Amino acid sequence: MKTALVCVSVSHGNTRRIAEQMAPILHAPILEPEEIDPAALADYDLVGFGSGIFNLAFHPRLRDFVRSLPEGRPRRAFVYVTSGFPPRTHPLVQQLEGKGYQVVDTFACRALDTWLPFKAVGGIRKGRPDAADLAAARAFAEKLRDRP
Ligand SMILES: Cc1cc2nc3c(=O)[nH]c(=O)nc-3n(C[C@H](O)[C@H](O)[C@H](O)COP(=O)(O)O)c2cc1C
């Protein structure tokens, strides 16, 4: 199963840390959107799309990338996300489905959040992702790898 992880992680590297746990289990490269030709993603059987949440939405670089994907043969995808609060994943899932992806699962993790209202106190969810979050990311990847 040829797998890739598309990752935008700009704030604290939180999402990247999650991707780094999944990558060796899935034998997947971690790619910034600008590093891949959108058409080349068609070569992958499974693609993970991940970023933090910014002003209630996935990072615009990730959303723009998904918008640029050609519609192709049915493929599988998953979404992974880090955020201060429980995220709304539905908009990205819908965007991916519109491109012909079957979104098989979602991984969400609370993570250090220094959005303006929380900056004064040094952020919230300090210390996260923590060891338990990273273990959960590995378990998620193992479940994906072992799916029939
Ligand atoms: C400008 C800004 C806006 C943010 N907006 C939200 C938000 O709307 N909801 C939320 O739960 N977290 C929000 N966060 C927290 C980030 O989603 C969180 O820190 C995430 O882990 C960042 O991922 P990254 O380090 O991989 O970029 C925001 C953070 C910043 C800096």
The ligand as an SDF file (V2000), in Angstrom:
LIG
                    3D

 31 33  0  0  0  0  0  0  0  0999 V2000
   -3.2800   32.1530   14.8360 C   0  0  0  0  0  0  0  0  0  0  0  0
   -3.7480   30.8670   15.4520 C   0  0  0  0  0  0  0  0  0  0  0  0
   -5.0850   30.4970   15.3430 C   0  0  0  0  0  0  0  0  0  0  0  0
   -5.5420   29.3020   15.9310 C   0  0  0  0  0  0  0  0  0  0  0  0
   -6.8760   28.9650   15.8280 N   0  0  0  0  0  0  0  0  0  0  0  0
   -7.3230   27.8430   16.4570 C   0  0  0  0  0  0  0  0  0  0  0  0
   -8.7110   27.5010   16.4180 C   0  0  0  0  0  0  0  0  0  0  0  0
   -9.5410   28.1700   15.7990 O   0  0  0  0  0  0  0  0  0  0  0  0
   -9.1250   26.3850   17.0590 N   0  0  0  0  0  0  0  0  0  0  0  0
   -8.2480   25.5800   17.7470 C   0  0  0  0  0  0  0  0  0  0  0  0
   -8.6790   24.5970   18.3390 O   0  0  0  0  0  0  0  0  0  0  0  0
   -6.9110   25.8680   17.7810 N   0  0  0  0  0  0  0  0  0  0  0  0
   -6.4440   26.9690   17.1510 C   0  0  0  0  0  0  0  0  0  0  0  0
   -5.0970   27.2570   17.1720 N   0  0  0  0  0  0  0  0  0  0  0  0
   -4.1530   26.2860   17.7630 C   0  0  0  0  0  0  0  0  0  0  0  0
   -3.4600   25.4280   16.7040 C   0  0  0  0  0  0  0  0  0  0  0  0
   -4.4190   24.7070   15.9450 O   0  0  0  0  0  0  0  0  0  0  0  0
   -2.5220   24.4200   17.3860 C   0  0  0  0  0  0  0  0  0  0  0  0
   -1.5060   25.0960   18.0750 O   0  0  0  0  0  0  0  0  0  0  0  0
   -1.9440   23.4380   16.3840 C   0  0  0  0  0  0  0  0  0  0  0  0
   -1.3890   22.3510   17.0960 O   0  0  0  0  0  0  0  0  0  0  0  0
   -0.8870   24.0700   15.5020 C   0  0  0  0  0  0  0  0  0  0  0  0
   -0.3380   23.0820   14.6870 O   0  0  0  0  0  0  0  0  0  0  0  0
    1.1500   23.1670   14.1020 P   0  0  0  0  0  0  0  0  0  0  0  0
    2.0820   23.4340   15.2500 O   0  0  0  0  0  0  0  0  0  0  0  0
    1.3680   21.8490   13.4690 O   0  0  0  0  0  0  0  0  0  0  0  0
    1.1160   24.2800   13.0970 O   0  0  0  0  0  0  0  0  0  0  0  0
   -4.6230   28.4470   16.6120 C   0  0  0  0  0  0  0  0  0  0  0  0
   -3.2770   28.8190   16.6930 C   0  0  0  0  0  0  0  0  0  0  0  0
   -2.8240   30.0160   16.1240 C   0  0  0  0  0  0  0  0  0  0  0  0
   -1.3690   30.3970   16.2590 C   0  0  0  0  0  0  0  0  0  0  0  0
  1  2  1  0
  2  3  1  0
  2 30  2  0
  3  4  2  0
  4  5  1  0
  4 28  1  0
  5  6  2  0
  6  7  1  0
  6 13  1  0
  7  8  2  0
  7  9  1  0
  9 10  1  0
 10 11  2  0
 10 12  1  0
 12 13  2  0
 13 14  1  0
 14 15  1  0
 14 28  1  0
 15 16  1  0
 16 17  1  0
 16 18  1  0
 18 19  1  0
 18 20  1  0
 20 21  1  0
 20 22  1  0
 22 23  1  0
 23 24  1  0
 24 25  2  0
 24 26  1  0
 24 27  1  0
 28 29  2  0
 29 30  1  0
 30 31  1  0
M  END
$$$$
